[in-house]
Structure formats: structure tokens, C-alpha cells
Amino acid sequence: MSDAPEQTENTMATDATPESAAPETADNATEFKSEAPFESDALNFDDFDLEDFDDQPAEVVEEPVVEAPKPERDLSFFKNIPVTVTLEVASKEIALGDLMKAGEGSVIELDKLNGEPLDVKVNGSLMGHAEVVVVNDKYGLRLIDVLDSALTEMGE
């Protein structure tokens, strides 16, 4: 054995001077730093009385629903946005192989009957139905019916 005093891991310096002490904060409280590591096993939540919290229902406060008045919006700027109007005669889904066999003079039967109203689409979305007319030697369409949609409701 040696004559030197035995040192352990948790020894602290005993000759602390005021210069080495932790600085004081504005409210004159001294700041202490723990050198011992945090041990999660030392926490014991069994001492807390948490059972009362589960038995009491949460207090619900119902506030009256107040609907804000809807301001009238000037939607006239929508009138200048360009859209594409398409008159779809008819369509049919067929296999690509069958389409590749078709040549000049081949007939592909479509899904609409002669005289049946044609679909009018705006930017690909169905707007209504129409029939074909000729105006100044150009094709045109006469609307037969217009589907209720967000576009018609927006204009009201």
C-alpha cells in the first residue's frame, strides 16, 4: 500500500476560491452545476398522484359559431382567361394492335348514334351537349343543354 490518500471518482476540489466560484446572476442567485451524471433509474413517478386526472373529463368550452359576411368579389377578371372548347363527336376504346391493323378505308364504329347530341368539353371537362351547325362555311355548335357546374355558379 502507498502512503498517498486514496482518490475516488466523485471527489471535488476543496480549495475553491471566490474567483473560481460560479458567477452570480442578475437576481443574485448562485448557479450550481452538478458533476454527477443523470441517471434515469433515479426517477420515480410512483410518488405522484396521477389517478385523479383520468377520472375527470376534460372541460369543453363551446364558443358560438360566427359566420363572417361574404364579401362580394369582382370576378370579372375571369372573363378574359382563354379556354379551349372541344366538340367531341364520339369515342371508342380499342386495343392498340387493332388500331395498328387499320389502314386507309378502314371503319371504326364509335359509341354515339347518328343524331345524338355531342359532348361539349371545356379544357377537357364536360360542360354540356350540343349539335353541329354550319356558320359562314365553318362548323359551329348549338348548345342543347349546359350541365350545372362550378363555372355557372361562379357567374351568378
C-alpha positions as CSV (number, residue, x, y, z in Angstrom):
1,M,0.0,0.0,0.0
2,S,1.2,3.5,-0.6
3,D,1.1,6.4,1.8
4,A,-0.9,8.6,-0.8
5,P,-4.5,9.3,0.1
6,E,-7.0,7.2,-1.8
7,Q,-8.9,9.1,-4.5
8,T,-12.4,8.3,-5.8
9,E,-14.3,9.3,-8.9
10,N,-16.6,11.7,-7.1
11,T,-14.0,13.8,-5.2
12,M,-14.2,17.6,-5.7
13,A,-11.6,20.2,-5.2
14,T,-11.9,21.6,-1.6
15,D,-9.8,24.7,-2.1
16,A,-12.3,26.7,-4.2
17,T,-11.8,30.4,-4.1
18,P,-14.3,33.1,-4.8
19,E,-12.6,33.7,-8.2
20,S,-13.4,30.1,-9.2
21,A,-17.0,30.2,-8.0
22,A,-19.8,30.3,-10.5
23,P,-20.8,33.9,-11.4
24,E,-24.0,35.3,-9.8
25,T,-26.9,36.1,-12.0
26,A,-28.9,39.4,-12.0
27,D,-31.3,38.2,-9.3
28,N,-28.3,37.3,-7.0
29,A,-29.0,33.6,-7.3
30,T,-25.9,31.3,-7.4
31,E,-25.7,28.9,-10.4
32,F,-24.7,25.4,-9.4
33,K,-23.5,22.8,-11.7
34,S,-23.8,19.1,-10.9
35,E,-20.9,16.9,-11.8
36,A,-22.9,13.7,-11.2
37,P,-24.3,12.1,-14.4
38,F,-28.1,12.0,-14.8
39,E,-29.5,8.6,-14.0
40,S,-32.9,7.8,-15.4
41,D,-33.3,4.9,-12.9
42,A,-33.4,7.5,-10.1
43,L,-36.7,8.9,-11.4
44,N,-39.7,7.5,-9.6
45,F,-43.2,8.6,-10.8
46,D,-45.0,6.3,-8.4
47,D,-45.0,9.2,-5.8
48,F,-47.1,11.4,-8.0
49,D,-50.9,11.2,-7.6
50,L,-52.0,11.0,-11.2
51,E,-55.1,8.9,-10.8
52,D,-57.4,12.0,-10.3
53,F,-56.5,13.2,-13.8
54,D,-58.0,10.2,-15.5
55,D,-61.3,10.3,-13.7
56,Q,-62.2,13.9,-14.6
57,P,-63.5,14.6,-18.1
58,A,-61.8,17.4,-19.9
59,E,-63.8,20.7,-19.7
60,V,-65.2,21.6,-23.1
61,V,-65.9,25.2,-23.8
62,E,-68.3,25.8,-26.7
63,E,-67.9,29.1,-28.5
64,P,-70.7,30.4,-30.7
65,V,-70.0,30.0,-34.4
66,V,-70.0,33.4,-36.1
67,E,-70.1,33.3,-39.8
68,A,-68.2,36.1,-41.4
69,P,-70.1,38.0,-44.0
70,K,-69.0,37.0,-47.5
71,P,-67.6,40.0,-49.3
72,E,-68.8,40.4,-52.9
73,R,-65.9,39.7,-55.2
74,D,-65.4,41.2,-58.5
75,L,-64.8,38.1,-60.7
76,S,-64.8,39.9,-64.0
77,F,-61.1,39.2,-64.4
78,F,-62.0,35.5,-65.0
79,K,-63.8,36.6,-68.2
80,N,-60.5,37.2,-70.0
81,I,-58.9,33.8,-69.3
82,P,-58.7,31.8,-72.5
83,V,-60.1,28.2,-72.5
84,T,-60.3,25.5,-75.2
85,V,-63.8,24.4,-76.2
86,T,-64.0,21.0,-77.9
87,L,-67.0,19.3,-79.5
88,E,-66.5,15.6,-79.2
89,V,-68.3,13.6,-81.9
90,A,-67.8,10.2,-80.3
91,S,-65.1,7.8,-79.0
92,K,-64.2,4.2,-78.6
93,E,-61.6,2.3,-76.7
94,I,-59.8,-0.3,-78.8
95,A,-56.6,-2.3,-78.5
96,L,-53.5,-0.7,-79.9
97,G,-52.9,-3.8,-82.0
98,D,-56.4,-3.4,-83.7
99,L,-55.6,0.3,-84.4
100,M,-52.3,-0.6,-86.0
101,K,-54.1,-3.0,-88.3
102,A,-56.4,-0.2,-89.5
103,G,-55.5,1.3,-92.8
104,E,-56.9,3.6,-95.4
105,G,-60.6,2.9,-95.9
106,S,-61.0,1.0,-92.5
107,V,-64.1,1.9,-90.5
108,I,-64.1,2.1,-86.7
109,E,-67.5,2.1,-85.1
110,L,-67.9,4.7,-82.4
111,D,-70.1,4.8,-79.3
112,K,-72.7,7.5,-80.4
113,L,-75.7,7.1,-82.6
114,N,-76.4,9.4,-85.6
115,G,-78.4,12.5,-84.4
116,E,-77.4,12.0,-80.8
117,P,-76.2,15.2,-79.1
118,L,-72.4,15.7,-79.0
119,D,-70.3,16.4,-75.9
120,V,-69.0,19.9,-75.4
121,K,-65.9,20.0,-73.3
122,V,-64.1,23.0,-71.8
123,N,-60.4,22.3,-71.1
124,G,-61.3,18.6,-71.1
125,S,-64.2,18.8,-68.7
126,L,-67.7,18.1,-69.8
127,M,-69.7,21.3,-70.0
128,G,-72.8,20.2,-71.8
129,H,-74.2,18.8,-75.1
130,A,-74.7,20.4,-78.5
131,E,-75.4,19.8,-82.1
132,V,-73.3,20.7,-85.1
133,V,-74.2,23.7,-87.2
134,V,-72.6,25.5,-90.2
135,V,-72.0,29.3,-89.9
136,N,-70.3,31.1,-92.8
137,D,-68.9,27.9,-94.2
138,K,-67.4,27.0,-90.8
139,Y,-68.5,24.4,-88.3
140,G,-70.2,25.7,-85.1
141,L,-72.2,24.3,-82.3
142,R,-75.7,25.0,-80.9
143,L,-75.9,24.3,-77.1
144,I,-78.7,21.9,-76.2
145,D,-78.0,21.7,-72.5
146,V,-75.4,23.0,-70.1
147,L,-74.5,21.0,-67.0
148,D,-74.7,22.6,-63.6
149,S,-71.1,23.2,-62.6
150,A,-68.9,25.5,-60.6
151,L,-68.4,27.7,-63.7
152,T,-72.2,28.5,-63.9
153,E,-72.4,29.0,-60.1
154,M,-69.5,31.4,-60.1
155,G,-71.1,33.7,-62.6
156,E,-74.3,34.1,-60.5
